[in-house]
């Protein structure tokens, strides 16, 4: 008879961490969009960044699942009848998936809450991985990152009650600079990974990037929901086909270091998104995008925009000029700030910390 999860946590802590991401071509990772566009080979580009989310599983009182996450009030869920619609309900749902009881889930994220960097999905991957590590200690075979990704995504989508994309979980699990090609998941795997920049070269990419938090949290369901409703009603299909083309071209330009082309492509993609949903950029975001154009850089919202973060791409000297302009803009924005940019090539990492 293997020990329960609570009993295992009396002996040590299960720890896992995973990175956030910036992206290009998001929403195409949602099946509602990429299935009908399959013949155009839909894809999403993302870069894992070193704003990691660290998760620790510890024991607590039986009958409870506790979630402590920076930026949110601590939450206590009964191990039977938990309210999974709660903002922290996703993590309770993962614990319940494993039949856990008497577990404290402690989450510490280096990214601002609801910053459109895929932080909640990175946390879900880390929480799922920490439980997978416990399952292994109970005698199960080790879980592969692709299995952890599928489990985390499945639970997140079931709790959200709406279609969810897969790019955030993949960036969290694998790290690096990748183009993800979306496939049917039946005859072919759900995705194909194309590494755009190898590990040894990825670090240099930071010289061409800038990342800013606009000071206001975003709500991904709002804009993503609009895009999906538009698409399902037959609107803007041509725009999405163009976004697929731009995404592939942008990934290739970044891979070969063709900065001027990548900047041009980033601007084109943002223009298309603004045509579909002007609210994808809030007032601060618009200022940051306009400033980037004066410095020969491109700038794009992360995730579904409407608050959260923007990232910029350009030549090293132009990025340094833009850094000063963005700092000036953000100095007047409460909570607005430039965030550190470091390419995360590690992806998911797990460890076991024995007590004593």
PyMOL commands that set and color helices and strands:
alter all, ss='L'
color gray80, all
select helices_A, chain A and resi 5-9+31-34+38-40+89-97+119-137+145-160+167-174+199-208+220-232+237-256+259-276+278-280+283-294+316-330
alter helices_A, ss='H'
color red, helices_A
select strands_A, chain A and resi 12-24+43-59+64-69+75-78+103-109+177-182+191-197+209-213+298-301+309-313+337-338+349-354
alter strands_A, ss='S'
color yellow, strands_A
deselect
rebuild
show_as cartoon
